[in-house]
Amino acid sequence: MEPGTCYLFRSEKTAAKADSFDTLSFSTKMGTALRNSYSRRRARMEKWECTVCGYVYDPEEGDPENKIEPGTPFEKLPPDWACPECGVGKDMFEKL
C-alpha cells in the first residue's frame, strides 16, 4: 500500500485503489441510498392538520402533553392517540 492513497477493502479481503471503478460504483450506490433515506425521513416528518379544529401535529415537536416524543412521525402515533385540542381520532387529520 502506498502512503497517502485511499483504499477500499472488499469482503474478499483484496484492496482496490480509491479511483477504481468499484469504488465509483460503491460511491454512487451510497449516494443514492442516502438520498432515498433523506426522502423517506422527510416524508415521515410531514405535518398533519385536524380537520375539526385546525390543530397541526408537527412530528419535530411531538406531543409532550400526551407523552409523544419529538421526532415521532404521524404514522407512528398510537392508534388511540387523539387531537389534544378537540379529542378526535387520527382519522380526522389530513396531511399538509
Residue, then its C-alpha position, 0 to 999 in steps of 0.5 A: m500500500e502506498p502512503g497517502t492513497c485511499y483504499l477500499f477493502r472488499s469482503e474478499k479481503t483484496a484492496a482496490k485503489a480509491d479511483s477504481f471503478d468499484t469504488l465509483s460504483f460503491s460511491t454512487k450506490m451510497g449516494t443514492a441510498l442516502r438520498n432515498s433515506y433523506s426522502r423517506r425521513r422527510a416524508r415521515m416528518e410531514k405535518w398533519e392538520c385536524t380537520v375539526c379544529g385546525y390543530v397541526y401535529d408537527p412530528e419535530e415537536g411531538d406531543p409532550e402533553n400526551k407523552i409523544e416524543p419529538g421526532t415521532p412521525f404521524e404514522k407512528l402515533p398510537p392508534d388511540w392517540a387523539c387531537p389534544e385540542c378537540g379529542v378526535g381520532k387520527d382519522m380526522f387529520e389530513k396531511l399538509 
